[in-house]
Amino acid sequence: MLVATAGLTGCAGADDRPDGTIRIATAEPVGNLNPWEFLGQFHAMDMVYEPLVAYGHGGVLEPALAQRWDVAPDGLTVTFHLRDGVTFHDGTAFDAEAARWNLEHWIGEEGYDFLRTSTVVTDITATDDLTLVLTLSEPYPPLLQELTIVRPVRFLSPASAPDGEYVAPIGTGPWVHESSTDTTGVFVRNDDYWGTAPSLERVELRVIPDSQTRVSALRAGEVDLIGGGYLSPINAVEAAALAGDSSVTLLTGEADTVMLLTFNADSLAGERAVREAISLATDVESINDVLYGGTDNVARGFFPSSVPHSGTQRDHVHDIERAARVLDDAGWVLEGDVRVKDGRELTLDLLLVSDPVHGLMDSRTTGQALQDALAGLGVVLVQRVVDQAAYFDEVAAGKYDLAFTTTYGAPYDPTNTVTSYLTTTSTSPVWASEELDALVEVAVSASDADQLDAAYQAVYDYLDVQVAFVPITCPPRYYAVSTQVRGFTIPAHEYHLDLTAVVIG
């Protein structure tokens, strides 16, 4: 792929763009766009398929394929009133029966229980052509927000899946999938779109895996747009360089994720004194100043303040002398250059990912900074770098002492990161206990805003007492466009690319 991409960026230039076309760099191919699988590229799926409910700026829920909805006073039924006249790209009508057929492909099915909606919805009924009713076993306030995500909740034309088997990506969205290869994905405007159709006629997603190559391609006029947490990430160093380049426009949005240093409670890091000492020894101000674009990006909680119900933001305490005292008091004696207790050296395994992952682009350099800091404390940190697939497998298997991870961001948070990272039923929790399970349950079950704030704060307070993680950085959301691009704005979340108002020239 690198060879193919090099050929693409070597021959493509500013003159090869067809009229009405925007060329967008992406870090990965379009892939399999089956909406019930987890293989396709998020942005490509979002261009083709639509939800019942859309996630707007600030977490505001907005009408999409459902023009309105009603939640029963007891929270046990949700009624969606669908838009009239919406059709799939193949001309099939989008109606309540098509919506029911889609939802039944994942609600209640194995493999989708990471969305609690899949487990609490007990019945899906199309009461008429434009009315869809979901019946729940218990009230679940985050249900509407979960229905905004890209997969598996979007809607495929039943006619494009004979016998229930996916064949082609036919949705209701503003863009129709024309073709895709390992190097390029092409989408054309849906002229029969029910909403405001884009001004652009065509979108080309050009696969450029290397970040620096993407920046060069933008500057050379070979692509028109890069950026986003998943689309084609820009790191802080690249953003600083692009900010001073008159040939492009850099857009910066507020952070919606936090990069965390996490501990395996079943390892040496399970000892509270070890976690506390590591937290105190971690100079997050310097790490952000050197690696992440400045101290304004220092993380001060489990979520950034932009996330609803993110709780009290706290300044991190960096105190290497206090860290040493904590280890001394816990019986970790400094023998030469290494701390020892009961004949065991304080040597920890830091698991790192080799290829860029959303929010973890600079985790290897962060790991080096942490290794240097802990060496002065007498703690040996061994950096172990694996590829992305192995990284997630080993985290799930608990084969690490320390690891970096990142919260999910909009439209998932706070509910999905909390339930995935902080419960004993999760396959790879960041921190979990029965006491924390109870706190999380209160938080995800609350509906009143004040109750939500208090319930989530109780979760964060518990984590703080346990020193369950070290918040590192809140990476800003960077996008960069050529000066030929007008009308592009930072989207409401990182899985969406709103090109409705964009024009070229």
GUDOKE-548733 format. One record per residue (C-alpha): residue number from 1; residue in three letters; x, z, y. Coordinates in Angstrom, 3 decimals. Example, Ala and Ser with C-alpha at 12.3 -4.5 7.8 and 13.67 -1.06 7.14 Angstrom:
     n   res       east         up      north
     1   Ala     12.300      7.800     -4.500
     2   Ser     13.670      7.140     -1.060
***
This chain:
     n   res       east         up      north
     1   Met      0.000      0.000      0.000
     2   Leu      2.826      0.753      2.390
     3   Val      4.182     -2.750      1.818
     4   Ala      0.764     -4.275      2.435
     5   Thr      0.266     -2.184      5.540
     6   Ala      3.658     -3.098      6.902
     7   Gly      2.692     -6.741      6.503
     8   Leu     -0.598     -6.084      8.263
     9   Thr      0.915     -4.388     11.279
    10   Gly      3.795     -6.818     11.389
    11   Cys      1.597     -9.897     11.773
    12   Ala     -1.504     -8.533     13.467
    13   Gly     -1.488     -8.495     17.226
    14   Ala     -3.637     -8.248     20.290
    15   Asp     -4.647    -11.926     19.967
    16   Asp     -6.103    -11.714     16.439
    17   Arg     -9.231     -9.744     17.327
    18   Pro    -12.456    -11.754     16.984
    19   Asp    -14.872    -11.404     19.892
    20   Gly    -16.875     -8.183     19.779
    21   Thr    -14.548     -6.588     17.237
    22   Ile    -12.856     -3.194     17.372
    23   Arg     -9.878     -2.506     15.097
    24   Ile     -9.540      1.112     14.049
    25   Ala     -6.581      2.549     12.159
    26   Thr     -7.428      4.721      9.189
    27   Ala     -5.116      6.773      7.005
    28   Glu     -6.858      5.814      3.772
    29   Pro     -8.877      2.939      2.310
    30   Val    -12.655      2.761      2.551
    31   Gly    -12.873      3.369     -1.182
    32   Asn    -15.995      3.903     -3.272
    33   Leu    -18.981      4.340     -0.934
    34   Asn    -21.323      5.828     -3.524
    35   Pro    -23.085      8.506     -1.429
    36   Trp    -23.394     10.877     -4.397
    37   Glu    -19.676     10.827     -5.153
    38   Phe    -16.757     12.360     -3.234
    39   Leu    -14.447      9.359     -3.177
    40   Gly    -15.298      7.193     -0.190
    41   Gln    -13.889      7.529      3.290
    42   Phe    -16.075      9.799      5.402
    43   His    -16.264      7.578      8.474
    44   Ala    -17.130      4.472      6.498
    45   Met    -19.935      6.331      4.735
    46   Asp    -21.202      7.698      8.045
    47   Met    -21.351      4.176      9.501
    48   Val    -23.536      2.952      6.631
    49   Tyr    -25.678      5.959      5.671
    50   Glu    -27.749      8.321      7.815
    51   Pro    -29.088     11.876      7.419
    52   Leu    -32.512     13.347      8.060
    53   Val    -30.986     15.616     10.698
    54   Ala    -27.957     14.893     12.907
    55   Tyr    -25.329     17.376     14.081
    56   Gly    -24.925     17.124     17.843
    57   His    -22.367     18.524     20.260
    58   Gly    -22.219     22.312     20.196
    59   Gly    -23.980     22.430     16.842
    60   Val    -27.347     21.320     18.224
    61   Leu    -29.500     19.825     15.461
    62   Glu    -30.984     16.488     16.507
    63   Pro    -33.526     14.070     15.008
    64   Ala    -32.156     11.279     12.842
    65   Leu    -34.201      9.704     10.024
    66   Ala    -36.575     12.631     10.486
    67   Gln    -38.018     12.554     13.976
    68   Arg    -39.090     16.198     13.672
    69   Trp    -39.412     19.019     11.136
    70   Asp    -41.333     22.244     10.634
    71   Val    -40.045     25.387      8.931
    72   Ala    -42.780     27.642      7.553
    73   Pro    -42.906     31.215      8.935
    74   Asp    -41.818     32.583      5.539
    75   Gly    -38.934     30.077      5.363
    76   Leu    -40.036     28.794      1.952
    77   Thr    -41.084     25.273      2.932
    78   Val    -39.549     22.716      5.281
    79   Thr    -41.604     19.675      6.220
    80   Phe    -39.900     16.548      7.548
    81   His    -41.815     13.947      9.533
    82   Leu    -39.961     10.663      9.023
    83   Arg    -39.547      7.793     11.453
    84   Asp    -41.887      4.882     10.983
    85   Gly    -40.505      1.368     10.628
    86   Val    -37.011      2.236      9.366
    87   Thr    -35.591     -0.143      6.772
    88   Phe    -32.468     -0.225      4.651
    89   His    -29.987     -3.065      5.148
    90   Asp    -31.631     -4.963      2.273
    91   Gly    -35.076     -4.793      3.897
    92   Thr    -36.400     -1.997      1.670
    93   Ala    -38.532      0.504      3.582
    94   Phe    -37.135      3.959      4.166
    95   Asp    -40.023      6.299      3.426
    96   Ala    -40.667      9.719      1.937
    97   Glu    -40.496      8.399     -1.626
    98   Ala    -37.080      6.820     -0.983
    99   Ala    -35.915     10.085      0.562
   100   Arg    -37.217     12.093     -2.423
   101   Trp    -35.511      9.723     -4.864
   102   Asn    -32.181     10.190     -3.076
   103   Leu    -32.390     13.964     -2.786
   104   Glu    -33.193     14.343     -6.482
   105   His    -29.856     12.737     -7.316
   106   Trp    -28.003     15.849     -6.165
   107   Ile    -30.359     18.766     -5.510
   108   Gly    -30.298     21.015     -8.556
   109   Glu    -27.618     18.924    -10.240
   110   Glu    -24.299     20.213    -11.573
   111   Gly    -21.364     19.710     -9.240
   112   Tyr    -23.316     20.030     -6.002
   113   Asp    -23.810     23.801     -5.915
   114   Phe    -21.136     24.147     -3.232
   115   Leu    -24.117     23.346     -1.026
   116   Arg    -26.542     26.187     -1.442
   117   Thr    -29.324     23.793     -0.507
   118   Ser    -28.838     22.303     -3.972
   119   Thr    -29.629     25.634     -5.622
   120   Val    -32.446     26.974     -3.412
   121   Val    -34.622     23.831     -3.221
   122   Thr    -37.061     23.974     -6.143
   123   Asp    -39.374     21.080     -5.317
   124   Ile    -39.237     17.821     -3.334
   125   Thr    -42.580     16.204     -2.586
   126   Ala    -43.549     13.046     -0.711
   127   Thr    -47.020     14.006      0.510
   128   Asp    -47.479     10.632      2.195
   129   Asp    -45.303      7.698      3.268
   130   Leu    -43.771      9.564      6.204
   131   Thr    -43.961     13.217      5.147
   132   Leu    -41.415     14.951      2.929
   133   Val    -41.731     18.600      1.913
   134   Leu    -38.940     20.767      0.477
   135   Thr    -39.939     23.986     -1.293
   136   Leu    -37.345     26.766     -1.485
   137   Ser    -36.926     29.700     -3.850
   138   Glu    -35.806     31.847     -0.914
   139   Pro    -35.360     31.381      2.827
   140   Tyr    -32.097     29.627      3.612
   141   Pro    -31.571     29.157      7.370
   142   Pro    -28.431     26.933      7.042
   143   Leu    -30.382     24.297      5.099
   144   Leu    -30.976     22.026      8.091
   145   Gln    -27.307     22.112      9.057
   146   Glu    -26.263     21.315      5.488
   147   Leu    -28.489     18.251      5.605
   148   Thr    -26.355     16.836      8.447
   149   Ile    -23.184     16.379      6.382
   150   Val    -21.942     13.016      5.141
   151   Arg    -21.997     13.404      1.372
   152   Pro    -23.938     13.766     -0.843
   153   Val    -26.972     14.117      1.440
   154   Arg    -27.186     10.607      2.955
   155   Phe    -29.678      7.940      1.868
   156   Leu    -29.095      4.832     -0.267
   157   Ser    -31.600      2.000     -0.799
   158   Pro    -33.313      2.544     -4.177
   159   Ala    -33.327     -1.245     -4.614
   160   Ser    -29.513     -1.241     -4.552
   161   Ala    -29.313      1.221     -7.436
   162   Pro    -31.260     -0.217    -10.388
   163   Asp    -31.857      2.385    -13.103
   164   Gly    -30.471      4.969    -10.674
   165   Glu    -26.931      3.633    -10.905
   166   Tyr    -25.075      2.910     -7.686
   167   Val    -24.164     -0.743     -7.154
   168   Ala    -23.606     -1.367     -3.445
   169   Pro    -23.490      0.626     -0.178
   170   Ile    -26.897     -0.173      1.338
   171   Gly    -28.001      2.362      3.926
   172   Thr    -30.030      2.505      7.132
   173   Gly    -27.103      2.979      9.533
   174   Pro    -26.000      0.905     12.519
   175   Trp    -23.293     -0.836     10.478
   176   Val    -23.523     -2.993      7.366
   177   His    -20.626     -3.001      4.910
   178   Glu    -19.284     -6.547      4.610
   179   Ser    -16.110     -6.115      2.556
   180   Ser    -13.274     -3.745      1.791
   181   Thr     -9.864     -3.849      0.137
   182   Asp     -6.981     -1.428     -0.115
   183   Thr     -5.869     -2.526      3.361
   184   Thr     -9.004     -3.336      5.352
   185   Gly    -12.684     -2.455      5.575
   186   Val    -15.051     -4.724      7.510
   187   Phe    -18.458     -3.714      8.877
   188   Val    -20.881     -5.821     10.909
   189   Arg    -23.628     -4.726     13.276
   190   Asn    -27.067     -4.017     11.834
   191   Asp    -29.225     -6.127     14.152
   192   Asp    -32.374     -4.580     12.646
   193   Tyr    -31.253     -1.015     13.338
   194   Trp    -34.132      1.323     14.226
   195   Gly    -32.147      3.048     16.979
   196   Thr    -29.874      1.797     19.742
   197   Ala    -27.771     -0.926     18.181
   198   Pro    -24.044     -1.014     19.055
   199   Ser    -22.787     -3.516     21.604
   200   Leu    -19.878     -4.366     19.318
   201   Glu    -20.467     -6.922     16.585
   202   Arg    -17.802     -5.949     14.085
   203   Val    -15.587     -3.027     13.035
   204   Glu    -12.337     -3.417     11.130
   205   Leu    -10.879     -0.295      9.539
   206   Arg     -7.196     -1.069      9.033
   207   Val     -5.336      1.136      6.558
   208   Ile     -2.082      2.479      8.012
   209   Pro     -1.052      5.607      6.069
   210   Asp      1.954      6.543      8.218
   211   Ser      1.203      8.397     11.445
   212   Gln      4.092      7.010     13.487
   213   Thr      3.248      3.470     12.368
   214   Arg     -0.309      3.982     13.612
   215   Val      0.958      5.064     17.028
   216   Ser      3.228      2.009     17.191
   217   Ala      0.359     -0.275     16.184
   218   Leu     -1.814      1.121     18.981
   219   Arg      0.915      0.660     21.546
   220   Ala      1.555     -2.889     20.352
   221   Gly     -2.109     -3.825     20.648
   222   Glu     -2.503     -4.281     16.887
   223   Val     -5.260     -1.665     16.674
   224   Asp     -7.620     -0.338     19.323
   225   Leu     -8.269      3.251     18.259
   226   Ile     -6.573      6.051     16.319
   227   Gly     -7.232      9.750     15.984
   228   Gly     -9.556     12.335     14.489
   229   Gly     -8.888     14.998     11.920
   230   Tyr     -9.565     12.722      8.950
   231   Leu     -9.654      9.190     10.314
   232   Ser     -6.035      8.717     11.449
   233   Pro     -4.663     12.060     12.647
   234   Ile     -2.440     12.399     15.704
   235   Asn     -0.081     15.386     15.743
   236   Ala      0.894     17.368     18.826
   237   Val      4.223     15.588     19.348
   238   Glu      2.568     12.169     19.153
   239   Ala     -0.210     13.302     21.484
   240   Ala      2.328     14.413     24.092
   241   Ala      4.028     11.021     23.934
   242   Leu      0.745      9.109     24.146
   243   Ala     -0.384     11.182     27.133
   244   Gly      2.428      9.626     29.155
   245   Asp      1.823      6.058     28.000
   246   Ser     -0.047      3.891     30.521
   247   Ser     -1.018      1.380     27.823
   248   Val     -3.343      3.827     26.083
   249   Thr     -5.843      6.550     26.921
   250   Leu     -5.553      9.913     25.164
   251   Leu     -8.737     11.955     24.720
   252   Thr     -8.496     15.633     23.817
   253   Gly    -11.390     17.684     22.462
   254   Glu    -11.603     21.383     21.778
   255   Ala    -10.527     22.619     18.356
   256   Asp    -13.122     23.189     15.667
   257   Thr    -10.786     24.319     12.854
   258   Val     -8.162     26.997     12.291
   259   Met     -5.030     26.659     10.198
   260   Leu     -4.601     29.901      8.239
   261   Leu     -1.774     31.463      6.274
   262   Thr     -3.487     32.874      3.195
   263   Phe     -2.441     35.305      0.463
   264   Asn     -3.029     35.300     -3.278
   265   Ala     -4.457     38.760     -3.930
   266   Asp     -3.371     38.569     -7.592
   267   Ser      0.305     38.161     -6.735
   268   Leu      2.937     40.233     -4.925
   269   Ala      1.076     39.279     -1.770
   270   Gly     -1.817     41.350     -3.106
   271   Glu     -0.091     44.467     -1.832
   272   Arg     -1.503     45.290      1.565
   273   Ala      1.843     46.408      2.995
   274   Val      3.344     43.021      2.129
   275   Arg      0.504     41.181      3.857
   276   Glu      0.696     43.402      6.920
   277   Ala      4.462     42.971      7.206
   278   Ile      4.200     39.186      6.900
   279   Ser      1.483     39.120      9.543
   280   Leu      3.572     41.207     11.927
   281   Ala      6.649     39.054     11.285
   282   Thr      4.833     35.775     12.007
   283   Asp      5.457     34.668     15.584
   284   Val      2.400     32.484     16.088
   285   Glu      3.104     32.077     19.815
   286   Ser      6.491     30.481     19.143
   287   Ile      5.155     28.387     16.271
   288   Asn      2.453     26.939     18.509
   289   Asp      4.821     26.470     21.436
   290   Val      7.304     24.488     19.346
   291   Leu      5.090     22.718     16.798
   292   Tyr      1.508     22.582     17.982
   293   Gly      1.503     21.585     21.620
   294   Gly      1.649     24.961     23.338
   295   Thr      0.430     28.534     23.205
   296   Asp     -3.082     27.539     24.312
   297   Asn     -3.585     26.475     20.707
   298   Val     -2.834     29.890     19.168
   299   Ala     -5.576     30.860     16.703
   300   Arg     -7.191     34.241     17.300
   301   Gly     -9.690     34.491     14.491
   302   Phe    -11.015     33.022     11.271
   303   Phe    -12.756     30.349     13.343
   304   Pro    -12.057     29.013     16.830
   305   Ser    -14.402     30.098     19.601
   306   Ser    -16.107     26.683     19.559
   307   Val    -17.715     27.487     16.178
   308   Pro    -21.095     29.229     16.426
   309   His    -20.945     32.927     15.489
   310   Ser    -17.146     32.860     15.436
   311   Gly    -16.885     36.492     16.464
   312   Thr    -14.373     38.389     18.553
   313   Gln    -11.164     36.488     19.261
   314   Arg     -8.157     38.807     18.890
   315   Asp     -4.555     38.417     20.032
   316   His     -2.097     38.357     17.176
   317   Val      0.494     41.148     17.083
   318   His      4.091     40.070     16.508
   319   Asp      6.378     43.053     15.907
   320   Ile      9.314     42.575     13.533
   321   Glu     10.465     46.191     13.807
   322   Arg      7.023     47.461     12.892
   323   Ala      6.962     45.009      9.978
   324   Ala     10.207     46.528      8.684
   325   Arg      8.762     50.043      8.935
   326   Val      5.660     49.000      6.995
   327   Leu      7.811     47.757      4.128
   328   Asp     10.053     50.827      4.278
   329   Asp      7.030     53.128      4.053
   330   Ala      5.687     51.155      1.091
   331   Gly      8.942     51.622     -0.839
   332   Trp     10.400     48.165     -0.313
   333   Val     14.020     49.117      0.258
   334   Leu     16.486     46.715      1.827
   335   Glu     19.372     46.144     -0.605
   336   Gly     21.778     43.709      0.970
   337   Asp     19.654     40.878      2.315
   338   Val     16.625     41.386      0.083
   339   Arg     13.867     43.997     -0.194
   340   Val     13.592     45.626     -3.633
   341   Lys     10.976     47.918     -5.176
   342   Asp     10.937     49.231     -8.732
   343   Gly     13.714     46.814     -9.608
   344   Arg     11.795     43.783     -8.339
   345   Glu     12.898     41.646     -5.403
   346   Leu     10.374     40.726     -2.729
   347   Thr     10.472     36.973     -3.386
   348   Leu      7.355     34.971     -2.574
   349   Asp      6.274     31.424     -3.372
   350   Leu      4.915     29.408     -0.435
   351   Leu      2.905     26.438     -1.676
   352   Leu      3.044     23.429      0.656
   353   Val      1.510     19.964      0.564
   354   Ser      3.764     16.938      0.921
   355   Asp      1.285     14.443      2.342
   356   Pro     -0.836     15.014      5.449
   357   Val     -4.078     16.897      4.927
   358   His     -6.638     17.575      7.637
   359   Gly     -5.296     20.434      9.762
   360   Leu     -2.101     20.769      7.690
   361   Met     -0.002     17.931      9.095
   362   Asp      2.804     20.236     10.186
   363   Ser      2.555     22.868      7.467
   364   Arg      6.041     22.125      6.132
   365   Thr      7.698     22.778      9.499
   366   Thr      5.524     25.868      9.901
   367   Gly      6.684     26.989      6.475
   368   Gln     10.288     26.652      7.560
   369   Ala      9.656     28.783     10.649
   370   Leu      7.988     31.419      8.477
   371   Gln     10.830     31.334      5.960
   372   Asp     13.383     31.948      8.715
   373   Ala     11.397     34.844     10.172
   374   Leu     10.900     36.578      6.834
   375   Ala     14.552     36.174      5.846
   376   Gly     15.471     38.491      8.708
   377   Leu     13.031     41.017      7.287
   378   Gly     14.519     40.882      3.788
   379   Val     11.680     38.851      2.307
   380   Val     12.697     35.732      0.371
   381   Leu     10.268     32.859      0.844
   382   Val     10.634     29.940     -1.554
   383   Gln      9.009     26.748     -0.286
   384   Arg      7.461     24.687     -3.058
   385   Val      6.191     21.263     -2.008
   386   Val      3.689     19.363     -4.148
   387   Asp      1.412     16.382     -3.559
   388   Gln     -2.153     16.779     -2.348
   389   Ala     -3.821     16.670     -5.769
   390   Ala     -1.405     19.219     -7.245
   391   Tyr     -1.767     21.429     -4.167
   392   Phe     -5.510     21.900     -4.607
   393   Asp     -5.162     22.285     -8.379
   394   Glu     -2.544     25.019     -8.034
   395   Val     -4.481     26.865     -5.339
   396   Ala     -7.536     26.835     -7.607
   397   Ala     -5.402     28.105    -10.502
   398   Gly     -3.837     30.862     -8.364
   399   Lys     -0.305     29.525     -8.861
   400   Tyr      1.062     30.644     -5.500
   401   Asp      1.772     33.725     -3.391
   402   Leu      1.223     32.207      0.054
   403   Ala     -0.416     28.965      1.157
   404   Phe     -1.706     27.323      4.296
   405   Thr     -5.289     26.188      4.467
   406   Thr     -7.690     25.095      7.150
   407   Thr    -11.325     25.850      7.830
   408   Tyr    -13.748     22.970      7.339
   409   Gly    -14.876     22.432     10.924
   410   Ala    -18.174     20.980     12.131
   411   Pro    -20.725     20.322     10.766
   412   Tyr    -19.927     22.720      7.918
   413   Asp    -19.072     25.916      9.746
   414   Pro    -19.512     28.775      9.719
   415   Thr    -21.599     28.822      6.536
   416   Asn    -19.704     26.498      4.208
   417   Thr    -16.176     27.700      4.918
   418   Val    -17.325     31.304      4.540
   419   Thr    -19.123     30.723      1.252
   420   Ser    -16.331     28.523     -0.148
   421   Tyr    -13.414     30.716      0.949
   422   Leu    -14.797     34.249      0.882
   423   Thr    -16.937     34.735     -2.240
   424   Thr    -16.140     35.702     -5.804
   425   Thr    -18.203     32.767     -7.092
   426   Ser    -15.945     30.227     -5.336
   427   Thr    -13.496     28.244     -7.462
   428   Ser    -10.590     28.949     -5.078
   429   Pro    -11.391     31.748     -2.634
   430   Val     -9.036     32.665      0.188
   431   Trp    -10.142     36.284     -0.159
   432   Ala    -12.931     37.723     -2.266
   433   Ser    -14.469     40.999     -3.379
   434   Glu    -17.932     42.262     -4.252
   435   Glu    -18.041     44.124     -0.944
   436   Leu    -17.245     40.912      0.916
   437   Asp    -19.867     39.046     -1.177
   438   Ala    -22.517     41.405      0.187
   439   Leu    -21.389     40.874      3.792
   440   Val    -21.364     37.096      3.380
   441   Glu    -24.842     37.139      1.858
   442   Val    -26.218     38.982      4.875
   443   Ala    -24.554     36.475      7.199
   444   Val    -25.815     33.299      5.491
   445   Ser    -29.326     34.746      5.113
   446   Ala    -29.772     35.805      8.747
   447   Ser    -31.869     33.638     11.042
   448   Asp    -32.015     35.442     14.386
   449   Ala    -29.046     34.599     16.671
   450   Asp    -28.194     38.241     17.369
   451   Gln    -28.399     39.076     13.676
   452   Leu    -26.134     36.152     12.886
   453   Asp    -23.515     37.264     15.399
   454   Ala    -23.491     40.824     14.065
   455   Ala    -23.474     39.760     10.408
   456   Tyr    -20.602     37.321     10.803
   457   Gln    -18.663     39.836     12.898
   458   Ala    -18.925     42.285      9.986
   459   Val    -17.301     39.633      7.762
   460   Tyr    -14.440     39.102     10.225
   461   Asp    -13.932     42.847     10.705
   462   Tyr    -13.603     43.285      6.945
   463   Leu    -11.026     40.503      6.744
   464   Asp     -9.113     42.024      9.641
   465   Val     -8.894     45.420      7.947
   466   Gln     -7.669     43.789      4.742
   467   Val     -5.145     41.574      6.584
   468   Ala     -6.636     38.823      4.448
   469   Phe     -5.068     35.971      6.424
   470   Val     -2.893     35.144      9.408
   471   Pro     -4.480     32.755     11.938
   472   Ile     -1.862     30.200     12.966
   473   Thr     -3.232     27.433     15.163
   474   Cys     -6.396     25.753     16.424
   475   Pro     -5.352     22.086     16.539
   476   Pro     -7.024     20.120     19.344
   477   Arg     -9.001     17.027     18.398
   478   Tyr     -6.984     14.026     19.551
   479   Tyr     -8.109     10.411     19.839
   480   Ala     -6.258      7.569     21.531
   481   Val     -7.643      4.175     22.518
   482   Ser     -6.195      1.043     24.060
   483   Thr     -7.014      0.337     27.680
   484   Gln     -9.235     -2.489     26.406
   485   Val    -11.658      0.068     24.945
   486   Arg    -14.407      1.414     27.207
   487   Gly    -17.217      3.837     26.430
   488   Phe    -15.614      5.801     23.597
   489   Thr    -16.095      9.575     23.681
   490   Ile    -15.009     12.385     21.347
   491   Pro    -17.677     12.637     18.613
   492   Ala    -19.665     15.757     17.779
   493   His    -17.657     16.244     14.579
   494   Glu    -14.695     14.770     12.757
   495   Tyr    -16.721     12.882     10.141
   496   His    -18.559     10.771     12.710
   497   Leu    -17.443      7.855     14.855
   498   Asp    -20.079      6.945     17.435
   499   Leu    -19.374      3.404     18.616
   500   Thr    -22.794      2.780     20.159
   501   Ala    -21.592      2.668     23.779
   502   Val    -18.176      1.129     23.081
   503   Val    -17.243     -2.256     24.485
   504   Ile    -14.001     -4.181     24.412
   505   Gly    -12.480     -5.745     27.527
***
